[in-house]
Each structure stands twice: as C-alpha cells, then as structure tokens.
Amino acid sequence: MYEKQYPNEGAVLFNQPEEKNSYGPMAEQVLKEAIFQFQRKKLMEQIDEALAAGNKPLFFKLSAQYNDLLKQYGA
C-alpha cells in the first residue's frame, strides 16, 4: 500500500541538470597546485641526490627539468 502512495520515493534521478557552482574551477586549481608541489619536491630531492653523488650530467638534466616545471606553472 505504501508503494502505491509514493511510487518514486527512493528513486535516484540521474537526468536532473547539474547545479551551477564554482567548485569545478576551484578544484582544478587545487589539483594543479598539488601536482606542481609534488613534482617540484620530487625534482628537488633528485637534484640533491645528484649533487651528493657528484653526478654533474644528471644534475644539469634535472635542473633543466626543474626550470621547465617552473615555466610550465608560471612560478
């Protein structure tokens, strides 16, 4: 009897339009910043290891990658 009174109760409606909000661009910016910080930290650690090992070619290669990363993210 309850089902007859409320046939759509509990139904998930997927065809409803998404609400407009500003979370999308904000979330994208947060993700970009997190990726940048992760890549920056990883490169800095690798550069430190190359310096400690005295590996000059690797140091220059990683330094170039670091500079490219900074340019890519406008830092």
C-alpha positions in Angstrom: 0.0 0.0 0.0 2.8 2.4 0.8 4.4 1.8 -2.6 1.2 2.9 -4.3 1.1 6.2 -2.4 4.7 7.1 -3.0 5.9 5.2 -6.1 9.0 7.3 -6.8 10.3 7.5 -3.2 13.9 6.4 -3.0 14.4 6.5 -6.8 17.6 8.0 -8.0 17.0 10.6 -10.7 20.1 10.8 -12.9 18.6 13.0 -15.6 18.4 16.1 -13.5 20.6 19.0 -14.7 23.7 19.7 -12.7 23.6 22.7 -10.4 25.8 25.5 -11.5 28.6 26.1 -9.0 32.1 27.4 -8.8 33.7 24.3 -7.3 34.9 22.9 -10.6 37.5 25.6 -11.4 38.5 25.8 -7.8 39.0 22.0 -7.5 41.0 22.1 -10.8 43.3 24.8 -9.3 43.8 22.8 -6.1 44.7 19.7 -8.1 47.2 21.7 -10.3 48.8 23.2 -7.3 49.1 19.8 -5.6 50.6 18.3 -8.8 53.1 21.1 -9.1 54.2 20.8 -5.4 54.6 17.1 -5.7 56.7 17.3 -8.9 58.7 20.2 -7.5 59.5 18.3 -4.3 60.4 15.1 -6.2 62.8 17.0 -8.6 64.4 18.9 -5.7 65.1 15.6 -3.9 66.6 14.1 -7.1 68.7 17.2 -7.6 70.0 16.9 -4.0 70.9 13.3 -4.6 72.7 14.1 -7.9 74.7 16.8 -6.1 75.6 14.4 -3.2 76.7 11.7 -5.7 78.7 14.3 -7.7 76.7 13.4 -10.8 77.1 16.6 -12.8 75.3 15.5 -16.0 72.3 14.2 -14.0 72.3 17.5 -12.0 72.1 19.6 -15.2 69.4 17.4 -16.7 67.3 17.6 -13.5 67.9 21.3 -13.1 66.6 21.8 -16.7 63.5 19.8 -15.9 63.0 21.9 -12.7 63.3 25.1 -14.7 60.8 23.8 -17.3 58.4 22.9 -14.5 58.6 26.4 -13.1 57.9 27.9 -16.5 55.0 25.5 -17.1 53.3 26.5 -13.9 54.3 30.2 -14.0 56.2 30.0 -10.8 
